[in-house]
Amino acid sequence: ENWCGDDLFALALKGEQDLKFERLVLDGLGRGEQGPQGYRHYLNVLAAERPADDSALDDARWTRWARSVLSAFDAF
């Protein structure tokens, strides 16, 4: 049986090849009210929201991107 608290989640698996663990890592818990979660969301933010490589380092877009990346990491 699965158990979920505020900061802890226990996932009952049927064995080491159970795909539920892979889905948990890639997509998170699927809690809609908390927004996207999981490694997949984190990687999407890294790639999709990254400013162009020719952007100046002091461009505010880098700061916004870094905040988004850290937020996605926290959700992961």
mmCIF file of the C-alpha atoms, coordinates in Angstrom:
data_MODEL
# 
_entry.id   MODEL 
# 
loop_
_atom_site.group_PDB 
_atom_site.id 
_atom_site.type_symbol 
_atom_site.label_atom_id 
_atom_site.label_alt_id 
_atom_site.label_comp_id 
_atom_site.label_asym_id 
_atom_site.label_entity_id 
_atom_site.label_seq_id 
_atom_site.pdbx_PDB_ins_code 
_atom_site.Cartn_x 
_atom_site.Cartn_y 
_atom_site.Cartn_z 
_atom_site.occupancy 
_atom_site.B_iso_or_equiv 
_atom_site.pdbx_formal_charge 
_atom_site.auth_seq_id 
_atom_site.auth_comp_id 
_atom_site.auth_asym_id 
_atom_site.auth_atom_id 
_atom_site.pdbx_PDB_model_num 
ATOM 1  C CA . GLU A 1 1  ? 0.000  0.000  0.000   1.00 0.00 ? 1  GLU A CA 1 
ATOM 2  C CA . ASN A 1 2  ? 1.234  3.495  -0.808  1.00 0.00 ? 2  ASN A CA 1 
ATOM 3  C CA . TRP A 1 3  ? 1.481  6.135  1.886   1.00 0.00 ? 3  TRP A CA 1 
ATOM 4  C CA . CYS A 1 4  ? 1.831  9.874  1.407   1.00 0.00 ? 4  CYS A CA 1 
ATOM 5  C CA . GLY A 1 5  ? 2.558  12.604 3.941   1.00 0.00 ? 5  GLY A CA 1 
ATOM 6  C CA . ASP A 1 6  ? 3.606  16.220 3.515   1.00 0.00 ? 6  ASP A CA 1 
ATOM 7  C CA . ASP A 1 7  ? 7.304  15.452 3.030   1.00 0.00 ? 7  ASP A CA 1 
ATOM 8  C CA . LEU A 1 8  ? 7.441  11.685 2.642   1.00 0.00 ? 8  LEU A CA 1 
ATOM 9  C CA . PHE A 1 9  ? 6.035  9.169  0.191   1.00 0.00 ? 9  PHE A CA 1 
ATOM 10 C CA . ALA A 1 10 ? 6.204  5.393  0.465   1.00 0.00 ? 10 ALA A CA 1 
ATOM 11 C CA . LEU A 1 11 ? 5.627  3.399  -2.713  1.00 0.00 ? 11 LEU A CA 1 
ATOM 12 C CA . ALA A 1 12 ? 4.872  -0.304 -2.440  1.00 0.00 ? 12 ALA A CA 1 
ATOM 13 C CA . LEU A 1 13 ? 6.617  -2.155 -5.268  1.00 0.00 ? 13 LEU A CA 1 
ATOM 14 C CA . LYS A 1 14 ? 6.090  -5.713 -6.462  1.00 0.00 ? 14 LYS A CA 1 
ATOM 15 C CA . GLY A 1 15 ? 9.788  -6.196 -7.162  1.00 0.00 ? 15 GLY A CA 1 
ATOM 16 C CA . GLU A 1 16 ? 12.865 -4.481 -8.501  1.00 0.00 ? 16 GLU A CA 1 
ATOM 17 C CA . GLN A 1 17 ? 11.448 -4.367 -12.037 1.00 0.00 ? 17 GLN A CA 1 
ATOM 18 C CA . ASP A 1 18 ? 8.174  -2.674 -11.039 1.00 0.00 ? 18 ASP A CA 1 
ATOM 19 C CA . LEU A 1 19 ? 7.635  0.258  -13.428 1.00 0.00 ? 19 LEU A CA 1 
ATOM 20 C CA . LYS A 1 20 ? 5.822  2.288  -10.763 1.00 0.00 ? 20 LYS A CA 1 
ATOM 21 C CA . PHE A 1 21 ? 9.201  3.467  -9.463  1.00 0.00 ? 21 PHE A CA 1 
ATOM 22 C CA . GLU A 1 22 ? 10.286 4.655  -12.922 1.00 0.00 ? 22 GLU A CA 1 
ATOM 23 C CA . ARG A 1 23 ? 7.018  6.583  -13.325 1.00 0.00 ? 23 ARG A CA 1 
ATOM 24 C CA . LEU A 1 24 ? 7.441  8.142  -9.875  1.00 0.00 ? 24 LEU A CA 1 
ATOM 25 C CA . VAL A 1 25 ? 10.954 9.388  -10.689 1.00 0.00 ? 25 VAL A CA 1 
ATOM 26 C CA . LEU A 1 26 ? 10.092 10.645 -14.172 1.00 0.00 ? 26 LEU A CA 1 
ATOM 27 C CA . ASP A 1 27 ? 6.678  12.161 -13.512 1.00 0.00 ? 27 ASP A CA 1 
ATOM 28 C CA . GLY A 1 28 ? 6.387  12.676 -9.762  1.00 0.00 ? 28 GLY A CA 1 
ATOM 29 C CA . LEU A 1 29 ? 3.288  11.925 -7.751  1.00 0.00 ? 29 LEU A CA 1 
ATOM 30 C CA . GLY A 1 30 ? 0.869  13.510 -10.189 1.00 0.00 ? 30 GLY A CA 1 
ATOM 31 C CA . ARG A 1 31 ? -0.517 15.939 -7.636  1.00 0.00 ? 31 ARG A CA 1 
ATOM 32 C CA . GLY A 1 32 ? -2.217 18.490 -9.865  1.00 0.00 ? 32 GLY A CA 1 
ATOM 33 C CA . GLU A 1 33 ? -2.550 21.146 -7.174  1.00 0.00 ? 33 GLU A CA 1 
ATOM 34 C CA . GLN A 1 34 ? 1.228  21.244 -6.718  1.00 0.00 ? 34 GLN A CA 1 
ATOM 35 C CA . GLY A 1 35 ? 2.005  21.535 -10.419 1.00 0.00 ? 35 GLY A CA 1 
ATOM 36 C CA . PRO A 1 36 ? 4.355  19.393 -12.487 1.00 0.00 ? 36 PRO A CA 1 
ATOM 37 C CA . GLN A 1 37 ? 6.909  17.281 -10.654 1.00 0.00 ? 37 GLN A CA 1 
ATOM 38 C CA . GLY A 1 38 ? 9.526  14.700 -11.422 1.00 0.00 ? 38 GLY A CA 1 
ATOM 39 C CA . TYR A 1 39 ? 12.786 14.483 -13.276 1.00 0.00 ? 39 TYR A CA 1 
ATOM 40 C CA . ARG A 1 40 ? 11.057 14.898 -16.653 1.00 0.00 ? 40 ARG A CA 1 
ATOM 41 C CA . HIS A 1 41 ? 9.652  18.301 -15.616 1.00 0.00 ? 41 HIS A CA 1 
ATOM 42 C CA . TYR A 1 42 ? 13.052 19.359 -14.274 1.00 0.00 ? 42 TYR A CA 1 
ATOM 43 C CA . LEU A 1 43 ? 14.782 18.466 -17.553 1.00 0.00 ? 43 LEU A CA 1 
ATOM 44 C CA . ASN A 1 44 ? 12.083 20.236 -19.569 1.00 0.00 ? 44 ASN A CA 1 
ATOM 45 C CA . VAL A 1 45 ? 12.612 23.445 -17.578 1.00 0.00 ? 45 VAL A CA 1 
ATOM 46 C CA . LEU A 1 46 ? 16.381 23.166 -18.055 1.00 0.00 ? 46 LEU A CA 1 
ATOM 47 C CA . ALA A 1 47 ? 16.011 22.941 -21.820 1.00 0.00 ? 47 ALA A CA 1 
ATOM 48 C CA . ALA A 1 48 ? 12.855 24.863 -22.702 1.00 0.00 ? 48 ALA A CA 1 
ATOM 49 C CA . GLU A 1 49 ? 13.318 27.959 -20.569 1.00 0.00 ? 49 GLU A CA 1 
ATOM 50 C CA . ARG A 1 50 ? 17.071 28.409 -21.067 1.00 0.00 ? 50 ARG A CA 1 
ATOM 51 C CA . PRO A 1 51 ? 17.984 31.759 -22.629 1.00 0.00 ? 51 PRO A CA 1 
ATOM 52 C CA . ALA A 1 52 ? 19.850 31.773 -25.922 1.00 0.00 ? 52 ALA A CA 1 
ATOM 53 C CA . ASP A 1 53 ? 23.564 31.027 -25.629 1.00 0.00 ? 53 ASP A CA 1 
ATOM 54 C CA . ASP A 1 54 ? 24.420 34.465 -26.981 1.00 0.00 ? 54 ASP A CA 1 
ATOM 55 C CA . SER A 1 55 ? 22.502 36.211 -24.173 1.00 0.00 ? 55 SER A CA 1 
ATOM 56 C CA . ALA A 1 56 ? 24.655 38.449 -22.008 1.00 0.00 ? 56 ALA A CA 1 
ATOM 57 C CA . LEU A 1 57 ? 25.478 36.941 -18.626 1.00 0.00 ? 57 LEU A CA 1 
ATOM 58 C CA . ASP A 1 58 ? 23.910 39.913 -16.851 1.00 0.00 ? 58 ASP A CA 1 
ATOM 59 C CA . ASP A 1 59 ? 20.645 39.464 -18.795 1.00 0.00 ? 59 ASP A CA 1 
ATOM 60 C CA . ALA A 1 60 ? 17.705 39.111 -16.371 1.00 0.00 ? 60 ALA A CA 1 
ATOM 61 C CA . ARG A 1 61 ? 16.505 36.071 -18.335 1.00 0.00 ? 61 ARG A CA 1 
ATOM 62 C CA . TRP A 1 62 ? 19.364 34.038 -16.837 1.00 0.00 ? 62 TRP A CA 1 
ATOM 63 C CA . THR A 1 63 ? 18.191 34.901 -13.322 1.00 0.00 ? 63 THR A CA 1 
ATOM 64 C CA . ARG A 1 64 ? 14.584 33.980 -14.156 1.00 0.00 ? 64 ARG A CA 1 
ATOM 65 C CA . TRP A 1 65 ? 15.782 30.724 -15.720 1.00 0.00 ? 65 TRP A CA 1 
ATOM 66 C CA . ALA A 1 66 ? 17.911 29.863 -12.684 1.00 0.00 ? 66 ALA A CA 1 
ATOM 67 C CA . ARG A 1 67 ? 14.949 30.466 -10.369 1.00 0.00 ? 67 ARG A CA 1 
ATOM 68 C CA . SER A 1 68 ? 12.740 28.257 -12.543 1.00 0.00 ? 68 SER A CA 1 
ATOM 69 C CA . VAL A 1 69 ? 15.362 25.504 -12.561 1.00 0.00 ? 69 VAL A CA 1 
ATOM 70 C CA . LEU A 1 70 ? 15.725 25.611 -8.774  1.00 0.00 ? 70 LEU A CA 1 
ATOM 71 C CA . SER A 1 71 ? 11.955 25.572 -8.333  1.00 0.00 ? 71 SER A CA 1 
ATOM 72 C CA . ALA A 1 72 ? 11.650 22.559 -10.645 1.00 0.00 ? 72 ALA A CA 1 
ATOM 73 C CA . PHE A 1 73 ? 14.452 20.835 -8.735  1.00 0.00 ? 73 PHE A CA 1 
ATOM 74 C CA . ASP A 1 74 ? 12.670 21.478 -5.431  1.00 0.00 ? 74 ASP A CA 1 
ATOM 75 C CA . ALA A 1 75 ? 9.507  19.911 -6.877  1.00 0.00 ? 75 ALA A CA 1 
ATOM 76 C CA . PHE A 1 76 ? 11.573 16.911 -7.945  1.00 0.00 ? 76 PHE A CA 1 
# 
